[in-house]
């Protein structure tokens, strides 16, 4: 879109004979403007907290004897930073070597549908957001707000917070089809980190119009699953390394459990859509679940730790790591087990899967180079994918007009991919 605008302006001024120079000047102006806007959006919230580095071996002790031993030594004060770093790297290597077991689970047995008024669960304290939250509460109290339907069940992966372990997914069942033989299709939707409870609901409503059911899944530590002690969904990604890894494990398993429930309701064809952190979780889930045949990744990266280290929205987490002398390479290593790159071959092995990757040149959270690395690895492995470029950044994706472009990219891809999936099944 930005190239189109610049080209139009250049065409109008071509008489000056300097259209190439003008195009370069306008391009630089647009890039500078976008970076300023993106930076303003990533710095407007003032409730990010710099917490101390915690190794969090206890969060992985149920899976790894090394993690259990390391936790005991850490609690006894017998580990130096270098010792703990070495042990966490080895725990990650162990998880990668046994990743099918790490991301495995027992299917929940307590699925149920709950009817309640939707709430916002904001993660910032800006006046306009708090006013929106209060308005929803007032509307619910006065009867102006309809109740919604939510899938609830106990996560197969347990944390230390009961509210977090009660999985929540807003349910958007598909409308009745004219063709009774048409296969039932559904998609699991995972919004971005620190999303409120209304984020991405509109996408599910759109997918309903395509005849596709939607489950908008609340990520671990998000909205109704967020512990009362938090303003933000900080425990999903933080300077507690083990807890961050466990949160990804829980999210992956929750996605797969949602597919189990959908399958029990008679659905036969499945997909996932994830934005930002939700994109990472969705990628990891798809790598371990061949039932997921359509994937839309809205912002993508290969290495979890690189995003933590370089992203504007995780600068407070990087600060904790830098205080202890960790480097970018070391942070990459301690988050290897939840990095898409660690399961790239497994994901690529499913050749019938259709995949969309959307990235943004001025993304200051998922840097462009990391998204291009995803595309490069897809090409090397023969993944069936298409890519789309948003002329903006990470946070500006949610602003006008870019959110409509993004919605068009995702909506048109999902519509086409699900149609092709139906036709292949005939």
C-alpha positions in Angstrom: 0.0 0.0 0.0 2.8 2.4 0.9 4.6 1.6 -2.4 1.4 2.2 -4.3 1.0 5.7 -2.7 4.6 6.6 -3.2 4.4 5.5 -6.9 1.3 7.6 -7.4 2.9 10.7 -6.0 6.0 10.1 -8.1 3.9 9.8 -11.2 2.2 13.1 -10.5 5.5 14.8 -10.1 7.4 13.0 -12.8 7.7 16.2 -14.8 10.4 17.3 -12.4 12.6 14.5 -13.8 13.6 13.4 -10.4 11.1 10.7 -9.6 13.6 8.1 -8.4 15.1 10.6 -5.9 11.6 11.6 -4.8 10.6 8.0 -4.4 13.6 7.5 -2.1 12.8 10.6 -0.1 9.1 9.6 0.3 10.1 6.1 1.2 12.4 7.3 4.0 9.8 9.7 5.2 7.2 6.9 5.4 9.7 4.6 7.2 10.7 7.2 9.7 7.0 8.1 10.4 6.1 4.4 10.8 8.9 3.8 13.3 8.0 6.9 15.3 4.3 5.7 15.4 5.3 2.1 16.3 7.6 3.3 19.1 4.9 5.5 20.5 2.5 2.6 20.6 5.0 0.3 22.3 5.9 2.8 25.0 2.5 4.2 25.9 1.8 1.6 28.6 3.5 2.4 31.9 2.7 -0.7 33.8 5.5 -3.0 32.5 7.5 -4.4 35.4 11.2 -5.3 35.4 11.3 -8.4 37.5 14.5 -10.2 38.6 15.8 -13.2 36.7 14.4 -16.5 38.0 15.5 -19.8 36.5 12.2 -21.5 37.2 13.5 -25.0 37.2 10.6 -26.0 39.4 8.2 -25.3 36.5 9.8 -28.1 34.5 10.6 -30.6 37.3 7.7 -32.8 36.5 9.3 -33.5 33.1 13.0 -33.4 33.7 15.1 -35.0 36.5 17.8 -32.5 35.6 15.4 -29.6 36.2 14.2 -31.1 39.5 17.8 -31.5 40.7 18.7 -28.0 39.5 15.8 -26.6 41.4 17.0 -28.2 44.7 20.5 -26.9 44.2 19.1 -23.4 43.2 17.0 -23.3 46.4 20.0 -24.2 48.5 22.0 -21.4 46.9 24.5 -23.8 45.4 24.3 -22.6 41.8 26.2 -19.8 40.3 24.7 -17.9 37.3 26.9 -19.8 34.9 26.0 -23.2 36.5 22.3 -22.4 36.3 22.7 -21.2 32.7 24.4 -24.4 31.7 21.8 -26.5 33.4 18.9 -24.6 31.8 20.5 -25.0 28.3 20.7 -28.7 28.9 17.1 -28.9 30.1 16.1 -27.2 26.8 18.2 -29.8 24.9 16.4 -32.5 26.8 13.0 -31.1 26.0 13.8 -30.8 22.3 15.1 -34.4 22.3 11.8 -35.6 23.9 9.5 -32.9 22.5 6.7 -35.2 21.6 6.5 -36.3 25.2 6.8 -32.7 26.5 3.9 -31.5 24.4 1.9 -34.7 24.9 -1.1 -34.8 27.1 -4.2 -36.7 28.3 -7.4 -35.5 26.7 -9.5 -33.6 29.3 -12.7 -35.2 30.5 -14.5 -32.1 31.9 -15.4 -30.1 28.8 -18.4 -27.9 29.4 -20.1 -24.9 27.9 -20.6 -21.9 30.1 -22.9 -18.9 29.5 -21.9 -15.6 31.0 -21.6 -11.9 30.1 -18.3 -11.2 28.3 -15.8 -9.0 30.1 -12.9 -7.0 28.7 -10.1 -7.9 31.2 -7.9 -5.0 30.1 -4.1 -5.1 30.5 -3.4 -1.4 30.5 -4.6 1.5 32.7 -5.2 4.0 30.0 -8.4 6.1 30.7 -10.2 5.1 27.5 -9.6 1.4 28.2 -10.9 1.6 31.7 -13.9 3.5 30.5 -14.6 0.8 28.0 -14.3 -1.9 30.7 -16.7 0.0 32.9 -19.2 0.5 30.1 -19.3 -3.3 29.4 -19.9 -4.0 33.1 -22.7 -1.4 33.2 -24.3 -2.8 30.1 -24.2 -6.3 31.6 -25.8 -5.1 34.8 -28.6 -3.3 32.9 -29.3 -6.2 30.5 -28.0 -4.4 27.4 -25.2 -6.9 26.9 -26.1 -10.4 25.8 -24.4 -13.4 27.4 -21.9 -15.4 25.3 -21.0 -19.0 25.2 -17.6 -20.2 26.4 -15.9 -23.6 26.3 -14.3 -24.4 29.7 -12.1 -27.3 30.8 -9.2 -28.1 33.0 -5.8 -27.7 31.2 -3.9 -31.0 31.0 -0.8 -29.0 32.0 -1.1 -27.6 35.5 0.5 -24.4 36.8 0.5 -22.9 40.3 -2.6 -20.8 39.6 -6.0 -22.5 39.6 -7.6 -19.6 37.6 -5.0 -20.1 34.9 -5.6 -23.8 34.7 -9.3 -23.3 33.9 -9.1 -23.0 30.1 -11.4 -20.5 28.5 -12.5 -20.3 24.8 -15.3 -18.1 23.4 -17.4 -20.3 21.1 -18.7 -19.2 17.7 -20.6 -22.2 16.3 -21.0 -22.1 12.5 -24.5 -21.4 11.1 -26.5 -24.3 9.6 -25.4 -25.4 6.1 -27.8 -26.0 3.2 -25.7 -29.1 2.3 -26.0 -31.7 5.1 -23.1 -33.6 3.6 -20.7 -30.7 3.9 -17.8 -31.5 6.3 -17.9 -29.4 9.5 -14.9 -27.0 9.7 -13.5 -25.1 12.7 -10.6 -22.8 13.5 -8.9 -22.1 16.9 -7.9 -18.4 17.2 -5.1 -17.2 19.5 -4.6 -13.4 19.8 -1.4 -11.5 20.7 0.4 -11.3 24.1 -1.5 -9.1 26.6 -4.7 -9.2 24.4 -7.9 -8.3 26.2 -10.8 -10.7 26.0 -12.4 -9.0 22.9 -9.3 -9.1 20.7 -9.8 -11.2 17.5 -13.5 -11.9 18.3 -14.4 -10.1 15.1 -12.4 -12.6 13.1 -14.4 -15.5 14.5 -17.6 -13.7 13.4 -16.2 -13.3 9.9 -15.3 -17.0 9.8 -18.8 -17.8 10.8 -20.0 -16.1 7.6 -17.7 -18.5 5.7 -19.5 -21.4 7.4 -16.5 -22.0 9.7 -16.9 -22.4 13.5 -14.5 -20.4 15.7 -13.0 -21.0 19.1 -11.2 -17.9 20.4 -8.9 -19.3 23.0 -7.6 -17.3 26.0 -3.9 -18.0 26.3 -2.3 -19.0 29.6 -2.4 -16.1 32.1 -4.7 -14.0 29.8 -8.0 -12.3 30.5 -10.1 -14.6 32.8 -7.1 -16.9 33.3 -4.9 -14.0 34.6 -4.0 -14.2 38.3 -5.5 -11.4 40.4 -2.0 -10.2 41.4 -1.3 -9.1 37.8 -2.4 -6.1 35.7 -0.8 -7.5 32.6 -0.4 -11.1 31.3 3.2 -11.0 32.4 3.6 -14.6 33.5 3.1 -15.8 29.9 6.5 -14.3 28.9 8.8 -13.1 31.7 12.3 -13.3 33.2 11.2 -16.5 34.9 12.5 -18.9 32.3 10.9 -22.1 33.4 7.5 -20.5 33.8 7.7 -19.0 30.3 8.5 -22.4 28.9 5.7 -24.1 30.9 3.3 -21.4 29.6 4.1 -22.3 26.0 3.7 -26.0 26.8 0.3 -25.3 28.4 -0.8 -23.2 25.4 0.1 -25.9 22.9 -1.7 -28.6 24.8 -4.8 -26.3 25.3 -5.0 -25.8 21.5 -4.8 -29.5 20.9 -7.4 -30.2 23.6 -9.7 -27.6 21.8 -9.4 -29.7 18.6 -10.3 -32.8 20.6 -13.5 -31.1 21.8 -14.3 -29.9 18.3 -13.8 -33.3 16.9 -16.1 -34.8 19.6 -18.8 -32.3 18.3 -18.5 -33.7 14.8 -16.0 -31.3 13.3 -13.7 -32.9 10.8 -11.4 -30.2 9.4 -9.3 -27.8 11.6 -7.0 -24.8 11.4 -5.3 -22.3 13.7 -4.8 -18.6 13.5 -2.3 -16.9 15.8 -1.0 -13.4 16.2 2.4 -12.6 17.6 2.9 -14.8 20.7 -0.3 -16.6 19.6 1.5 -17.3 16.3 4.3 -19.0 18.1 1.9 -21.1 20.2 -0.1 -22.0 17.1 3.0 -23.0 15.1 4.2 -25.3 17.9 0.7 -26.9 18.2 0.4 -27.5 14.5 3.9 -29.1 14.5 2.6 -31.8 16.9 -0.9 -32.2 15.6 -1.5 -33.3 12.0 -5.2 -32.7 12.3 -4.4 -29.0 12.0 -4.4 -28.5 8.2 -4.7 -24.7 7.9 -2.3 -22.3 9.6 -2.3 -18.5 9.6 0.6 -16.9 11.4 0.1 -13.2 11.9 3.8 -12.0 12.6 6.3 -14.8 12.9 9.8 -15.6 14.0 12.2 -18.5 14.2 13.7 -18.1 17.7 11.7 -17.1 20.8 14.8 -15.8 22.5 15.7 -13.4 19.7 12.3 -11.8 19.9 12.7 -11.4 23.7 16.1 -9.8 23.3 15.4 -7.5 20.4 11.7 -6.6 20.7 10.5 -3.3 22.0 7.6 -4.9 23.9 10.0 -7.2 25.8 12.7 -4.6 26.7 11.8 -5.0 30.4 12.5 -8.7 30.2 15.8 -8.1 28.4 16.8 -5.7 31.2 16.5 -8.5 33.7 18.7 -10.8 31.7 21.3 -8.1 31.0 21.6 -7.4 34.8 22.8 -11.0 35.2 25.2 -10.7 32.2 23.3 -12.9 29.8 23.8 -12.4 26.0 21.4 -12.7 23.1 22.9 -16.1 22.1 22.4 -17.4 25.6 18.8 -16.1 25.8 18.1 -17.8 22.5 19.5 -21.1 23.9 17.4 -21.0 27.2 14.3 -20.7 25.1 15.2 -23.2 22.4 12.5 -25.6 23.4 9.6 -23.2 22.7 11.1 -21.8 19.5 9.5 -22.6 16.2 12.9 -23.4 14.8 13.2 -26.4 17.2 10.2 -28.1 15.5 10.6 -26.7 12.0 11.3 -30.1 10.4 8.3 -31.7 12.2 6.0 -28.9 11.0 7.4 -29.1 7.4 6.8 -32.9 7.3 3.0 -32.3 6.9 3.0 -31.5 3.1 -0.8 -31.1 2.7 -1.0 -28.3 5.2 -1.8 -24.8 3.9 0.1 -21.9 5.6 0.0 -18.1 5.6 2.7 -15.9 7.0 2.1 -12.2 7.5 5.0 -9.9 8.4 5.7 -6.2 8.5 8.8 -4.3 7.4 8.7 -1.9 10.3 8.0 -4.5 13.0 10.0 -3.5 16.1 8.8 -6.6 18.1 9.2 -9.4 15.5 12.0 -7.9 13.5 11.7 -8.3 9.7 14.9 -10.4 9.5 13.4 -13.0 11.8 10.2 -13.2 9.7 12.3 -13.6 6.5 14.1 -16.4 8.3 10.8 -18.2 8.7 10.1 -17.9 5.0 13.6 -19.0 4.1 13.3 -22.1 6.2 9.9 -22.8 4.7 11.3 -22.7 1.2 14.2 -24.9 2.1 11.8 -27.6 3.5 9.1 -27.3 0.8 6.4 -26.0 3.0 3.2 -25.1 1.2 2.8 -21.5 2.1 2.1 -18.0 1.0 3.3 -14.7 2.5 1.9 -11.3 2.7 3.5 -8.0 3.7 1.8 -5.4 5.8 3.1 -1.8 5.2 3.4 -1.1 8.9 4.8 -2.5 12.1 3.7 -4.8 14.9 1.5 -2.6 17.1 0.4 -0.5 14.1 -1.2 -3.7 12.7 -4.1 -3.0 15.0 -4.5 0.6 13.7 -6.5 2.0 10.8 -6.1 1.2 7.9 -3.7 -1.6 8.5 -6.0 -3.7 10.6 -8.4 -3.9 7.7 -5.6 -4.9 5.3 -4.5 -7.6 7.9 -8.1 -8.8 8.2 -8.4 -9.1 4.5 -5.2 -11.1 4.2 -6.3 -13.5 6.9 -9.9 -13.7 5.9 -9.3 -14.3 2.2 -6.7 -16.9 2.9 -8.9 -18.8 5.4 -11.8 -18.7 3.0 -9.8 -20.1 0.1 -7.9 -22.7 2.2 -11.0 -24.1 3.8 -12.8 -24.2 0.5 -9.8 -26.2 -1.0 -9.8 -28.5 2.0 -13.5 -29.2 1.5 -13.0 -29.9 -2.2 -10.1 -32.3 -1.6 -12.2 -34.3 0.8 -15.0 -34.9 -1.7 
